[in-house]
Amino acid sequence: MPFVFPALLMLFQALPCAATPTEPLLPHIVGDAAGADPAWVVTGSQFDSRGVKTLWIFKTRSAVRVSGHDIATGATVRFRRGGLDGPVHNEIVIDNPRRESVFPGGASRELLDTYAFITSAVLYPDPGCYRFDVDIERVARHITVRIR
């Protein structure tokens, strides 16, 4: 019986990752984004133990909370904000997305009245299929990405 769990885990990891489709949300401003109104993510797909540079796009003025985990193993991701020396946390909490937004090149003031752009590095434990849980106004949304 002790070999049942590892066998099931290997089978689950072999299944395809149902990643959230990407779309050209703001094609002249950022790359294709995965998600749906009001939360998207623009991220690399190549595993890097130092973290994967990530841009979060939120269409809200309300507080946002983001957490994530590997779908197969449950291992949690960690987030770093504030550059390479920034603190590492188990989740991102943004009380005022508009106040913390960066200003992407080519973005107009009107665009910044609609969207907030939040940068981070996501530290994935290993390559895999990861689901982000994005809570806005007490409603959970999910974005799934594949990291190779």
PyRosetta script that sets phi, psi and omega in degrees:
from pyrosetta import init, pose_from_sequence

init()
pose = pose_from_sequence("MPFVFPALLMLFQALPCAATPTEPLLPHIVGDAAGADPAWVVTGSQFDSRGVKTLWIFKTRSAVRVSGHDIATGATVRFRRGGLDGPVHNEIVIDNPRRESVFPGGASRELLDTYAFITSAVLYPDPGCYRFDVDIERVARHITVRIR")
pose.set_psi(1, -28.2)
pose.set_omega(1, -176.7)
pose.set_phi(2, -65.9)
pose.set_psi(2, -13.5)
pose.set_omega(2, -178.8)
pose.set_phi(3, -92.7)
pose.set_psi(3, -3.3)
pose.set_omega(3, -178.4)
pose.set_phi(4, -66.7)
pose.set_psi(4, -48.3)
pose.set_omega(4, -177.5)
pose.set_phi(5, -62.3)
pose.set_psi(5, -49.0)
pose.set_omega(5, 177.6)
pose.set_phi(6, -59.7)
pose.set_psi(6, -37.4)
pose.set_omega(6, 179.0)
pose.set_phi(7, -65.4)
pose.set_psi(7, -42.9)
pose.set_omega(7, 177.6)
pose.set_phi(8, -65.4)
pose.set_psi(8, -39.3)
pose.set_omega(8, 178.8)
pose.set_phi(9, -62.6)
pose.set_psi(9, -44.0)
pose.set_omega(9, 178.8)
pose.set_phi(10, -63.5)
pose.set_psi(10, -39.9)
pose.set_omega(10, 178.2)
pose.set_phi(11, -63.9)
pose.set_psi(11, -44.9)
pose.set_omega(11, -179.3)
pose.set_phi(12, -63.7)
pose.set_psi(12, -40.7)
pose.set_omega(12, -180.0)
pose.set_phi(13, -67.4)
pose.set_psi(13, -25.7)
pose.set_omega(13, -179.8)
pose.set_phi(14, -78.9)
pose.set_psi(14, -17.2)
pose.set_omega(14, 179.2)
pose.set_phi(15, -68.3)
pose.set_psi(15, 149.7)
pose.set_omega(15, 179.1)
pose.set_phi(16, -65.3)
pose.set_psi(16, 149.8)
pose.set_omega(16, 178.2)
pose.set_phi(17, -85.2)
pose.set_psi(17, 123.4)
pose.set_omega(17, 178.4)
pose.set_phi(18, -85.0)
pose.set_psi(18, 69.7)
pose.set_omega(18, -178.0)
pose.set_phi(19, -66.4)
pose.set_psi(19, 145.4)
pose.set_omega(19, 175.6)
pose.set_phi(20, -63.7)
pose.set_psi(20, 130.4)
pose.set_omega(20, 179.8)
pose.set_phi(21, -60.9)
pose.set_psi(21, 148.8)
pose.set_omega(21, 175.7)
pose.set_phi(22, -95.9)
pose.set_psi(22, 159.5)
pose.set_omega(22, 178.7)
pose.set_phi(23, -145.9)
pose.set_psi(23, 154.2)
pose.set_omega(23, 176.7)
pose.set_phi(24, -79.7)
pose.set_psi(24, 75.4)
pose.set_omega(24, -175.3)
pose.set_phi(25, -59.9)
pose.set_psi(25, -52.2)
pose.set_omega(25, 180.0)
pose.set_phi(26, -134.8)
pose.set_psi(26, 74.7)
pose.set_omega(26, -167.6)
pose.set_phi(27, -59.6)
pose.set_psi(27, -28.1)
pose.set_omega(27, -179.3)
pose.set_phi(28, -89.9)
pose.set_psi(28, -1.6)
pose.set_omega(28, -175.8)
pose.set_phi(29, -115.0)
pose.set_psi(29, -48.6)
pose.set_omega(29, -177.1)
pose.set_phi(30, -137.1)
pose.set_psi(30, 167.1)
pose.set_omega(30, 175.9)
pose.set_phi(31, -69.9)
pose.set_psi(31, 178.4)
pose.set_omega(31, 179.2)
pose.set_phi(32, -57.9)
pose.set_psi(32, 141.9)
pose.set_omega(32, -175.2)
pose.set_phi(33, -119.0)
pose.set_psi(33, 142.5)
pose.set_omega(33, 174.5)
pose.set_phi(34, -97.2)
pose.set_psi(34, 138.6)
pose.set_omega(34, 177.9)
pose.set_phi(35, 135.6)
pose.set_psi(35, -165.1)
pose.set_omega(35, 179.2)
pose.set_phi(36, -155.2)
pose.set_psi(36, 157.6)
pose.set_omega(36, -178.6)
pose.set_phi(37, -48.8)
pose.set_psi(37, 121.9)
pose.set_omega(37, 16.9)
pose.set_phi(38, -113.5)
pose.set_psi(38, 25.0)
pose.set_omega(38, -176.6)
pose.set_phi(39, -142.0)
pose.set_psi(39, 131.2)
pose.set_omega(39, 178.4)
pose.set_phi(40, -137.7)
pose.set_psi(40, 162.0)
pose.set_omega(40, 175.2)
pose.set_phi(41, -136.1)
pose.set_psi(41, 137.7)
pose.set_omega(41, 173.1)
pose.set_phi(42, -114.8)
pose.set_psi(42, 115.8)
pose.set_omega(42, -174.5)
pose.set_phi(43, -143.8)
pose.set_psi(43, 156.6)
pose.set_omega(43, 170.7)
pose.set_phi(44, -73.9)
pose.set_psi(44, 165.4)
pose.set_omega(44, 179.3)
pose.set_phi(45, -115.3)
pose.set_psi(45, 0.6)
pose.set_omega(45, -177.7)
pose.set_phi(46, -94.1)
pose.set_psi(46, 125.1)
pose.set_omega(46, -179.9)
pose.set_phi(47, -61.5)
pose.set_psi(47, 137.0)
pose.set_omega(47, 175.2)
pose.set_phi(48, -145.5)
pose.set_psi(48, 120.0)
pose.set_omega(48, -176.0)
pose.set_phi(49, -63.3)
pose.set_psi(49, -17.8)
pose.set_omega(49, 178.2)
pose.set_phi(50, -84.3)
pose.set_psi(50, -8.7)
pose.set_omega(50, 179.5)
pose.set_phi(51, 119.1)
pose.set_psi(51, 153.5)
pose.set_omega(51, 178.7)
pose.set_phi(52, -108.9)
pose.set_psi(52, 122.0)
pose.set_omega(52, 179.9)
pose.set_phi(53, -60.9)
pose.set_psi(53, 130.8)
pose.set_omega(53, -171.6)
pose.set_phi(54, -139.2)
pose.set_psi(54, 141.1)
pose.set_omega(54, 174.6)
pose.set_phi(55, -118.6)
pose.set_psi(55, 123.2)
pose.set_omega(55, 176.5)
pose.set_phi(56, -98.9)
pose.set_psi(56, 136.7)
pose.set_omega(56, 178.3)
pose.set_phi(57, -122.2)
pose.set_psi(57, 123.3)
pose.set_omega(57, -179.1)
pose.set_phi(58, -124.5)
pose.set_psi(58, 136.8)
pose.set_omega(58, 176.9)
pose.set_phi(59, -108.9)
pose.set_psi(59, 68.4)
pose.set_omega(59, -177.9)
pose.set_phi(60, -159.5)
pose.set_psi(60, 157.0)
pose.set_omega(60, 171.5)
pose.set_phi(61, -105.6)
pose.set_psi(61, -3.5)
pose.set_omega(61, -177.8)
pose.set_phi(62, -85.0)
pose.set_psi(62, 164.3)
pose.set_omega(62, 177.4)
pose.set_phi(63, -62.2)
pose.set_psi(63, 148.1)
pose.set_omega(63, -178.3)
pose.set_phi(64, -129.0)
pose.set_psi(64, 141.0)
pose.set_omega(64, 174.8)
pose.set_phi(65, -131.2)
pose.set_psi(65, 128.8)
pose.set_omega(65, -179.3)
pose.set_phi(66, -124.7)
pose.set_psi(66, 130.4)
pose.set_omega(66, 171.9)
pose.set_phi(67, -134.6)
pose.set_psi(67, 167.6)
pose.set_omega(67, -179.3)
pose.set_phi(68, -156.9)
pose.set_psi(68, 157.6)
pose.set_omega(68, 179.7)
pose.set_phi(69, -154.3)
pose.set_psi(69, 157.3)
pose.set_omega(69, 175.1)
pose.set_phi(70, -72.6)
pose.set_psi(70, 127.4)
pose.set_omega(70, -177.2)
pose.set_phi(71, -64.2)
pose.set_psi(71, -35.6)
pose.set_omega(71, -176.5)
pose.set_phi(72, -78.9)
pose.set_psi(72, -41.6)
pose.set_omega(72, -172.1)
pose.set_phi(73, -108.1)
pose.set_psi(73, -18.3)
pose.set_omega(73, -175.7)
pose.set_phi(74, 82.8)
pose.set_psi(74, -3.1)
pose.set_omega(74, 179.6)
pose.set_phi(75, -59.3)
pose.set_psi(75, 134.3)
pose.set_omega(75, -176.8)
pose.set_phi(76, -86.4)
pose.set_psi(76, 150.0)
pose.set_omega(76, 172.5)
pose.set_phi(77, -88.6)
pose.set_psi(77, 163.2)
pose.set_omega(77, 176.2)
pose.set_phi(78, -124.0)
pose.set_psi(78, 157.7)
pose.set_omega(78, -175.9)
pose.set_phi(79, -124.7)
pose.set_psi(79, 140.2)
pose.set_omega(79, 174.6)
pose.set_phi(80, -124.1)
pose.set_psi(80, 128.8)
pose.set_omega(80, 174.7)
pose.set_phi(81, -122.6)
pose.set_psi(81, 154.5)
pose.set_omega(81, 177.4)
pose.set_phi(82, 88.0)
pose.set_psi(82, 27.7)
pose.set_omega(82, 176.9)
pose.set_phi(83, 86.1)
pose.set_psi(83, -173.8)
pose.set_omega(83, -175.5)
pose.set_phi(84, -64.1)
pose.set_psi(84, -25.2)
pose.set_omega(84, -179.7)
pose.set_phi(85, -96.3)
pose.set_psi(85, 2.6)
pose.set_omega(85, -177.7)
pose.set_phi(86, -68.5)
pose.set_psi(86, 159.0)
pose.set_omega(86, 179.1)
pose.set_phi(87, -67.9)
pose.set_psi(87, 153.0)
pose.set_omega(87, 179.1)
pose.set_phi(88, -107.1)
pose.set_psi(88, 133.0)
pose.set_omega(88, -177.5)
pose.set_phi(89, -132.7)
pose.set_psi(89, 162.0)
pose.set_omega(89, 177.5)
pose.set_phi(90, -79.7)
pose.set_psi(90, -12.1)
pose.set_omega(90, 178.2)
pose.set_phi(91, -153.8)
pose.set_psi(91, 163.8)
pose.set_omega(91, 173.0)
pose.set_phi(92, -105.3)
pose.set_psi(92, 130.4)
pose.set_omega(92, 174.6)
pose.set_phi(93, -123.6)
pose.set_psi(93, 121.8)
pose.set_omega(93, -178.4)
pose.set_phi(94, -124.0)
pose.set_psi(94, 108.3)
pose.set_omega(94, -178.6)
pose.set_phi(95, -71.4)
pose.set_psi(95, -37.8)
pose.set_omega(95, -178.0)
pose.set_phi(96, -136.0)
pose.set_psi(96, 89.4)
pose.set_omega(96, -175.7)
pose.set_phi(97, -56.4)
pose.set_psi(97, -37.2)
pose.set_omega(97, -178.3)
pose.set_phi(98, -66.4)
pose.set_psi(98, -37.5)
pose.set_omega(98, -179.4)
pose.set_phi(99, -69.7)
pose.set_psi(99, -32.7)
pose.set_omega(99, -177.2)
pose.set_phi(100, -93.3)
pose.set_psi(100, 1.6)
pose.set_omega(100, -176.2)
pose.set_phi(101, -67.2)
pose.set_psi(101, 142.4)
pose.set_omega(101, 169.1)
pose.set_phi(102, -86.0)
pose.set_psi(102, 170.0)
pose.set_omega(102, -177.8)
pose.set_phi(103, -113.9)
pose.set_psi(103, 93.3)
pose.set_omega(103, -178.8)
pose.set_phi(104, -63.9)
pose.set_psi(104, 144.2)
pose.set_omega(104, 177.0)
pose.set_phi(105, -57.0)
pose.set_psi(105, 134.4)
pose.set_omega(105, 179.9)
pose.set_phi(106, 88.5)
pose.set_psi(106, -6.5)
pose.set_omega(106, -179.6)
pose.set_phi(107, -81.2)
pose.set_psi(107, 136.4)
pose.set_omega(107, 177.7)
pose.set_phi(108, -88.8)
pose.set_psi(108, 164.3)
pose.set_omega(108, 176.6)
pose.set_phi(109, -60.7)
pose.set_psi(109, -37.2)
pose.set_omega(109, 178.9)
pose.set_phi(110, -63.0)
pose.set_psi(110, -39.5)
pose.set_omega(110, 178.5)
pose.set_phi(111, -63.4)
pose.set_psi(111, -39.2)
pose.set_omega(111, 179.2)
pose.set_phi(112, -71.0)
pose.set_psi(112, -17.3)
pose.set_omega(112, 173.6)
pose.set_phi(113, -76.1)
pose.set_psi(113, -17.5)
pose.set_omega(113, -178.9)
pose.set_phi(114, -102.4)
pose.set_psi(114, -43.2)
pose.set_omega(114, -174.0)
pose.set_phi(115, -117.5)
pose.set_psi(115, 149.8)
pose.set_omega(115, 170.0)
pose.set_phi(116, -113.2)
pose.set_psi(116, 138.5)
pose.set_omega(116, -178.6)
pose.set_phi(117, -116.4)
pose.set_psi(117, 113.7)
pose.set_omega(117, -175.3)
pose.set_phi(118, -117.0)
pose.set_psi(118, 125.8)
pose.set_omega(118, 179.8)
pose.set_phi(119, -96.1)
pose.set_psi(119, 151.2)
pose.set_omega(119, 173.9)
pose.set_phi(120, -162.5)
pose.set_psi(120, 169.8)
pose.set_omega(120, 165.4)
pose.set_phi(121, -112.7)
pose.set_psi(121, 136.8)
pose.set_omega(121, 176.4)
pose.set_phi(122, -105.8)
pose.set_psi(122, 126.3)
pose.set_omega(122, 179.3)
pose.set_phi(123, -99.7)
pose.set_psi(123, 104.0)
pose.set_omega(123, 178.8)
pose.set_phi(124, -88.4)
pose.set_psi(124, 138.7)
pose.set_omega(124, 178.9)
pose.set_phi(125, -65.0)
pose.set_psi(125, -35.1)
pose.set_omega(125, -177.2)
pose.set_phi(126, -159.4)
pose.set_psi(126, 167.1)
pose.set_omega(126, 169.9)
pose.set_phi(127, -59.6)
pose.set_psi(127, 150.8)
pose.set_omega(127, 179.2)
pose.set_phi(128, 164.3)
pose.set_psi(128, -165.6)
pose.set_omega(128, 179.9)
pose.set_phi(129, -107.3)
pose.set_psi(129, 119.2)
pose.set_omega(129, -172.8)
pose.set_phi(130, -120.8)
pose.set_psi(130, 137.7)
pose.set_omega(130, 176.3)
pose.set_phi(131, -110.6)
pose.set_psi(131, 127.9)
pose.set_omega(131, 173.0)
pose.set_phi(132, -97.4)
pose.set_psi(132, 134.5)
pose.set_omega(132, 174.1)
pose.set_phi(133, -104.2)
pose.set_psi(133, 118.8)
pose.set_omega(133, -177.5)
pose.set_phi(134, -112.9)
pose.set_psi(134, 114.9)
pose.set_omega(134, -179.6)
pose.set_phi(135, -103.8)
pose.set_psi(135, 119.4)
pose.set_omega(135, 176.8)
pose.set_phi(136, -132.5)
pose.set_psi(136, 125.6)
pose.set_omega(136, 179.2)
pose.set_phi(137, 53.9)
pose.set_psi(137, 42.3)
pose.set_omega(137, 177.4)
pose.set_phi(138, 62.7)
pose.set_psi(138, 20.2)
pose.set_omega(138, 176.0)
pose.set_phi(139, -118.0)
pose.set_psi(139, 127.1)
pose.set_omega(139, -179.4)
pose.set_phi(140, -88.5)
pose.set_psi(140, 135.4)
pose.set_omega(140, 173.1)
pose.set_phi(141, -123.4)
pose.set_psi(141, 155.7)
pose.set_omega(141, -176.5)
pose.set_phi(142, -127.6)
pose.set_psi(142, 138.0)
pose.set_omega(142, 175.3)
pose.set_phi(143, -130.7)
pose.set_psi(143, 127.2)
pose.set_omega(143, -178.9)
pose.set_phi(144, -113.2)
pose.set_psi(144, 132.7)
pose.set_omega(144, 179.7)
pose.set_phi(145, -129.0)
pose.set_psi(145, 152.9)
pose.set_omega(145, 176.8)
pose.set_phi(146, -106.0)
pose.set_psi(146, 126.2)
pose.set_omega(146, 176.3)
pose.set_phi(147, -112.6)
pose.set_psi(147, 122.2)
pose.set_omega(147, -176.4)
pose.set_phi(148, -98.9)
pose.dump_pdb("model.pdb")
